[in-house]
């Protein structure tokens, strides 16, 4: 007697689900079975939603954010400061900055960071597009808002180097202690940078 | 104040499928033939308390043969420490609470000094062993050191990879890493220098205690592995970015990063002459031991906490004079875990204060 396993269709579904980020073999199996056991067209509507989203949302060719038939909410939006461009790693990094309300300029998502050990170089990122935008646009300042890990920092350093002769002001996000946190929760390097980048208060000594 | 490691639990660690040990203060002696698992017990203590092994470059190497996961746990002072290693990463917890940052875990943990019979390589071997000695110490004394070291090593790997990869190196990319080497390297160099300065008096004292002579003047000096023009050297070391710029041709030829903390060294001398070249074998052994003893004294002074001493297999090798000197000079408050193949050297009176464990084929018993 041969060993019984899931039908081929189920195994295929599990295989696809397993490819999703953060989903392991067991999770994939659980989700697949759950989908198959739902009544009332849950699975069909799920599949249709995926298809619709994939078909009607694409990457904005300019900033790298999500764009639809109505256009890109950032590039086509009005009232933005046309002179400041904020460079981020991923399009998902744009939303936290937007929510903070601290920045009202334009964005440029690189779609990653330089990491030679993972075989990602400048040509794999949207750096050429960035250069084009800076040449054509009315930008006066570029804000580098990349991560503070080794790869993020290396990417920042690289961008500083290639942007140096563009006649632009180049800035990076300040680093320091988190709001609402005590000093004891900050690590040494963060504190070091916080002291380096301290800001003056009051009018004494000036 | 001294905290104790009162229990140790291992699962699928090296040759131990499962092991539970109760440990007391003072001296614990692990006795057994070679290849029975004695050293693995000390290694597990080091992994539990410091999250790194003196024998393995990655934690994954300590998994029991044929397995994919291990766990090490124990009670240290008032805290229950636990490290689980799985294929998806490591999980740390203190008193059952998961710790995301190793820094938070290590704060609840203790200090460790490892003494082994390969310590002689500190004197006779290459700079790598001495850098590891400094890094292991600095990582325990200065909270941000490990972070800086990891960032430096990662940037260095990327930079060397880029230097090797292309026929014509992509300098703009390489220089993006040069700046990182400079920034993180500055932390490493400054801390190592500070460390050596603080260590020096303890090393002098330990050398005299072990040799029983007053005229053995030990000197420790930090040497930057850069022979570039003096002008680039500053008081705090050297401007690595400038040095690497000056030696660009050499980097192109050798296809690797030619200067930086990863090439620095600790110069050891005795009476003004390099120990490795001019000292007798006995003096070299004494100095190797003195460096480790100095480490434990420095820990006690700086952290006001006695380190756990993990002493692997050196007691059978040491001559009686050095052995007695070590036992006189080590911090009284320290908990000592010692492995040995035999107890012939054991002074009966002294032995009464020690707890003896027999280690055989991955099992431990109190006789």
Interface residues (C-beta under 8 A of the other chain):
Chain A: X114 X115 X116 X117 X121 X122 X149 X150 X151 X153 X154 X155 X156 X157 X158 X161 X162 X187 X188 X189 X192
Chain B: X101 X103 X142 X143 X144 X147 X148 X151 X154 X155 X157 X158 X161 X162 X165 X170 X172 X173 X175 X176 X177 X179 X180 X187
